[in-house]
Amino acid sequence: MSKAEKTKQFIIEKTATLFNTKGYISTSLSDITQATGLTKGSIYGNFENKDQVAIEVYKYNAAQLSKIMSRSFGDQYPTSIDKLRAFVDFYRKNWRSVFSSGGCPLMNAATEADDSFPVLKKQVQKSFEAWTARITAIIQQGQENEELNKTINAEEYASLFVMLIEGGILLSKTMDDEKFLNQALDKIREMIDHELNILPS
């Protein structure tokens, strides 16, 4: 990694929580310089403008979340049911760390990604599509292995899981009460165990 690449990565990592907490639009160049200890010239020497910093930070935040979630789908969980249950457990166990860094980066960016920031909106769309596709693939694999109900629509259930989790996070963060996320996770677990699963528990 070159010196310039290291500097860019330093800026991204140092401002990741800042952007996710304060907002991708509300975070100012002064906020970035304060968080990094670098001058405005150093920032603009590595990024075209603040929007480019915001986009790269979003990509970083989304990738970090994806990397952590991917552990739920690892080989240590041999069946699709095990993977889906581990996915639910990830949010139940890690909601505090997600909230302490500003909440779900996908949801936070989605609330800002309107017509005033179309490039960010496009990135958020890609993230949700990738997330849904990953869960869909796990369900479809389970259907092929004859452990999950073949009559259900895998993509619809994957979308439902994403909607329930994001809604649960939004309400829990807004109301300062984890019960809303837990209710969403309980509902997903119920669907996994009683609507998707066809094998004895």
Contacts in CASP RR format, 6 or more apart in sequence:
PFRMAT RR
TARGET T0000
AUTHOR 0000-0000-0000
METHOD contacts of the structure
MODEL  1
MSKAEKTKQFIIEKTATLFNTKGYISTSLSDITQATGLTKGSIYGNFENK
DQVAIEVYKYNAAQLSKIMSRSFGDQYPTSIDKLRAFVDFYRKNWRSVFS
SGGCPLMNAATEADDSFPVLKKQVQKSFEAWTARITAIIQQGQENEELNK
TINAEEYASLFVMLIEGGILLSKTMDDEKFLNQALDKIREMIDHELNILP
S
1 9 0 8 1.000
4 46 0 8 1.000
7 38 0 8 1.000
7 42 0 8 1.000
7 46 0 8 1.000
8 46 0 8 1.000
8 47 0 8 1.000
8 56 0 8 1.000
10 36 0 8 1.000
11 32 0 8 1.000
11 36 0 8 1.000
11 38 0 8 1.000
11 43 0 8 1.000
11 46 0 8 1.000
11 47 0 8 1.000
11 53 0 8 1.000
12 53 0 8 1.000
12 56 0 8 1.000
12 57 0 8 1.000
12 60 0 8 1.000
13 60 0 8 1.000
14 35 0 8 1.000
14 36 0 8 1.000
15 27 0 8 1.000
15 31 0 8 1.000
15 32 0 8 1.000
15 35 0 8 1.000
15 36 0 8 1.000
15 53 0 8 1.000
15 57 0 8 1.000
16 57 0 8 1.000
16 60 0 8 1.000
16 61 0 8 1.000
16 64 0 8 1.000
16 101 0 8 1.000
17 101 0 8 1.000
17 102 0 8 1.000
18 27 0 8 1.000
18 31 0 8 1.000
18 32 0 8 1.000
18 35 0 8 1.000
19 27 0 8 1.000
19 54 0 8 1.000
19 57 0 8 1.000
19 58 0 8 1.000
19 61 0 8 1.000
20 57 0 8 1.000
20 61 0 8 1.000
20 101 0 8 1.000
20 102 0 8 1.000
20 103 0 8 1.000
20 105 0 8 1.000
20 108 0 8 1.000
21 101 0 8 1.000
21 102 0 8 1.000
22 31 0 8 1.000
23 108 0 8 1.000
23 112 0 8 1.000
24 54 0 8 1.000
24 57 0 8 1.000
24 58 0 8 1.000
24 108 0 8 1.000
24 109 0 8 1.000
24 112 0 8 1.000
24 117 0 8 1.000
24 120 0 8 1.000
25 54 0 8 1.000
25 112 0 8 1.000
25 116 0 8 1.000
25 117 0 8 1.000
27 50 0 8 1.000
27 54 0 8 1.000
28 50 0 8 1.000
29 40 0 8 1.000
29 43 0 8 1.000
29 50 0 8 1.000
32 38 0 8 1.000
32 43 0 8 1.000
32 50 0 8 1.000
32 53 0 8 1.000
33 39 0 8 1.000
33 40 0 8 1.000
33 43 0 8 1.000
36 42 0 8 1.000
36 43 0 8 1.000
43 53 0 8 1.000
47 53 0 8 1.000
47 56 0 8 1.000
51 117 0 8 1.000
51 119 0 8 1.000
51 120 0 8 1.000
54 117 0 8 1.000
54 120 0 8 1.000
55 119 0 8 1.000
55 120 0 8 1.000
55 123 0 8 1.000
58 105 0 8 1.000
58 109 0 8 1.000
58 120 0 8 1.000
58 123 0 8 1.000
58 124 0 8 1.000
59 123 0 8 1.000
61 105 0 8 1.000
62 105 0 8 1.000
62 106 0 8 1.000
62 109 0 8 1.000
62 123 0 8 1.000
62 127 0 8 1.000
64 105 0 8 1.000
65 98 0 8 1.000
65 104 0 8 1.000
65 105 0 8 1.000
65 106 0 8 1.000
66 127 0 8 1.000
66 130 0 8 1.000
66 131 0 8 1.000
68 90 0 8 1.000
68 94 0 8 1.000
69 87 0 8 1.000
69 90 0 8 1.000
69 131 0 8 1.000
70 134 0 8 1.000
71 86 0 8 1.000
71 90 0 8 1.000
72 83 0 8 1.000
72 86 0 8 1.000
72 87 0 8 1.000
72 89 0 8 1.000
72 90 0 8 1.000
73 83 0 8 1.000
73 86 0 8 1.000
73 87 0 8 1.000
73 134 0 8 1.000
73 138 0 8 1.000
74 83 0 8 1.000
77 83 0 8 1.000
77 85 0 8 1.000
77 86 0 8 1.000
79 142 0 8 1.000
79 145 0 8 1.000
79 147 0 8 1.000
80 138 0 8 1.000
80 139 0 8 1.000
80 141 0 8 1.000
80 142 0 8 1.000
80 145 0 8 1.000
80 147 0 8 1.000
80 148 0 8 1.000
81 142 0 8 1.000
81 147 0 8 1.000
81 148 0 8 1.000
81 192 0 8 1.000
81 196 0 8 1.000
81 197 0 8 1.000
81 199 0 8 1.000
83 138 0 8 1.000
84 135 0 8 1.000
84 138 0 8 1.000
84 139 0 8 1.000
84 192 0 8 1.000
84 196 0 8 1.000
85 189 0 8 1.000
85 192 0 8 1.000
87 135 0 8 1.000
87 138 0 8 1.000
87 161 0 8 1.000
88 185 0 8 1.000
88 188 0 8 1.000
88 189 0 8 1.000
88 192 0 8 1.000
91 98 0 8 1.000
91 165 0 8 1.000
91 181 0 8 1.000
91 185 0 8 1.000
92 182 0 8 1.000
92 185 0 8 1.000
95 169 0 8 1.000
95 172 0 8 1.000
95 178 0 8 1.000
95 181 0 8 1.000
98 104 0 8 1.000
98 169 0 8 1.000
99 172 0 8 1.000
99 173 0 8 1.000
102 108 0 8 1.000
103 169 0 8 1.000
103 173 0 8 1.000
104 166 0 8 1.000
104 169 0 8 1.000
106 124 0 8 1.000
106 127 0 8 1.000
106 128 0 8 1.000
106 131 0 8 1.000
106 166 0 8 1.000
107 166 0 8 1.000
107 167 0 8 1.000
107 169 0 8 1.000
107 170 0 8 1.000
109 120 0 8 1.000
109 123 0 8 1.000
109 124 0 8 1.000
110 124 0 8 1.000
110 128 0 8 1.000
112 120 0 8 1.000
113 120 0 8 1.000
113 121 0 8 1.000
113 123 0 8 1.000
113 124 0 8 1.000
114 121 0 8 1.000
115 121 0 8 1.000
128 162 0 8 1.000
131 162 0 8 1.000
132 155 0 8 1.000
132 158 0 8 1.000
132 159 0 8 1.000
132 162 0 8 1.000
133 158 0 8 1.000
135 157 0 8 1.000
135 158 0 8 1.000
135 161 0 8 1.000
135 162 0 8 1.000
136 154 0 8 1.000
136 155 0 8 1.000
136 158 0 8 1.000
139 148 0 8 1.000
139 152 0 8 1.000
139 154 0 8 1.000
139 157 0 8 1.000
139 158 0 8 1.000
139 196 0 8 1.000
140 154 0 8 1.000
142 148 0 8 1.000
143 149 0 8 1.000
143 150 0 8 1.000
143 152 0 8 1.000
143 154 0 8 1.000
146 198 0 8 1.000
147 197 0 8 1.000
147 198 0 8 1.000
147 199 0 8 1.000
148 196 0 8 1.000
148 197 0 8 1.000
148 198 0 8 1.000
149 195 0 8 1.000
149 196 0 8 1.000
149 197 0 8 1.000
149 198 0 8 1.000
152 195 0 8 1.000
152 196 0 8 1.000
157 191 0 8 1.000
157 195 0 8 1.000
157 196 0 8 1.000
160 188 0 8 1.000
160 191 0 8 1.000
161 188 0 8 1.000
161 191 0 8 1.000
164 184 0 8 1.000
164 185 0 8 1.000
164 187 0 8 1.000
164 188 0 8 1.000
165 181 0 8 1.000
165 184 0 8 1.000
165 185 0 8 1.000
165 188 0 8 1.000
167 180 0 8 1.000
167 184 0 8 1.000
168 180 0 8 1.000
168 181 0 8 1.000
168 183 0 8 1.000
168 184 0 8 1.000
169 181 0 8 1.000
171 177 0 8 1.000
171 180 0 8 1.000
171 181 0 8 1.000
172 178 0 8 1.000
172 179 0 8 1.000
172 180 0 8 1.000
172 181 0 8 1.000
193 201 0 8 1.000
END
